[in-house]
Amino acid sequence: MKIDITNQTNGVKAFLSGFSTQELGTKIEACQNGQCDCDCDPELMQKIEGIELTSVEGGSILTVTGDVDAKTLAPMMKECLLGEKQ
């Protein structure tokens, strides 16, 4: 399982490989509802305007729009989606 996060205008884009898109969708929804098992920062979640999950060949693409950057989101994504504490 791998997460590759890059900054883009108005947010970040993450390429996720080795996950099931359905499983990712469930985890992301839990974060948005504040019901995740990981350290979802409520302040950070409020800066997120939208989350879009797209299934592509070889993985999924997660596009997060809002006042966020890869440096801030990467550790949170890794912990939430991979279960890795940084």
C-alpha positions as CSV (number, residue, x, y, z in Angstrom):
1,M,0.0,0.0,0.0
2,K,1.4,3.3,-1.1
3,I,0.3,7.0,-0.8
4,D,1.8,9.6,-3.1
5,I,0.7,13.1,-2.3
6,T,1.3,16.2,-4.3
7,N,0.2,19.8,-3.9
8,Q,-2.0,21.4,-6.5
9,T,-3.9,24.6,-6.9
10,N,-6.4,24.9,-4.1
11,G,-5.6,21.6,-2.3
12,V,-3.8,18.3,-2.8
13,K,-4.0,15.2,-5.0
14,A,-3.0,11.8,-3.6
15,F,-2.4,8.6,-5.7
16,L,-3.3,5.6,-3.6
17,S,-2.3,2.1,-4.6
18,G,-3.0,-1.2,-2.9
19,F,-6.3,-0.1,-1.4
20,S,-9.9,-1.0,-2.3
21,T,-11.7,2.1,-3.4
22,Q,-14.7,1.1,-1.3
23,E,-12.6,0.7,1.8
24,L,-11.0,4.1,1.2
25,G,-14.5,5.7,0.7
26,T,-15.6,4.3,4.1
27,K,-12.5,5.6,5.9
28,I,-12.7,9.0,4.3
29,E,-16.4,9.3,5.2
30,A,-15.6,8.4,8.8
31,C,-13.0,11.2,8.8
32,Q,-15.5,13.7,7.4
33,N,-18.1,12.7,10.1
34,G,-15.4,13.0,12.8
35,Q,-15.9,9.2,13.6
36,C,-12.4,8.0,12.5
37,D,-10.1,5.8,14.5
38,C,-7.2,8.0,13.7
39,D,-6.0,11.5,14.6
40,C,-8.3,13.6,12.3
41,D,-7.7,17.2,13.3
42,P,-11.1,18.8,13.5
43,E,-9.6,22.2,12.6
44,L,-7.9,20.8,9.6
45,M,-11.1,19.0,8.5
46,Q,-13.0,22.3,8.5
47,K,-10.4,23.7,6.0
48,I,-11.3,21.0,3.5
49,E,-14.0,22.1,1.0
50,G,-14.3,18.8,-0.8
51,I,-13.0,15.3,-1.1
52,E,-13.3,13.4,-4.4
53,L,-12.3,9.7,-4.7
54,T,-11.7,8.4,-8.2
55,S,-10.9,4.8,-9.1
56,V,-8.1,4.5,-11.7
57,E,-6.1,1.8,-13.2
58,G,-3.6,0.6,-10.5
59,G,-5.2,2.5,-7.7
60,S,-7.3,5.4,-6.6
61,I,-6.9,9.2,-6.8
62,L,-8.0,11.2,-3.9
63,T,-8.4,14.9,-4.6
64,V,-8.8,17.2,-1.6
65,T,-9.8,20.8,-2.2
66,G,-9.5,23.5,0.4
67,D,-6.9,25.4,2.4
68,V,-4.6,22.3,2.8
69,D,-1.2,21.2,1.7
70,A,0.6,17.9,1.2
71,K,3.0,18.5,4.2
72,T,0.1,18.8,6.6
73,L,-2.1,16.1,5.1
74,A,0.5,13.4,4.4
75,P,1.1,12.3,8.0
76,M,-2.7,12.3,8.7
77,M,-3.5,10.3,5.6
78,K,-0.7,7.8,6.3
79,E,-2.0,7.3,9.8
80,C,-5.7,7.2,8.9
81,L,-5.4,5.1,5.7
82,L,-2.4,2.9,6.5
83,G,-2.6,2.8,10.2
84,E,0.9,4.1,10.5
85,K,1.8,6.5,13.3
86,Q,4.4,9.0,12.1
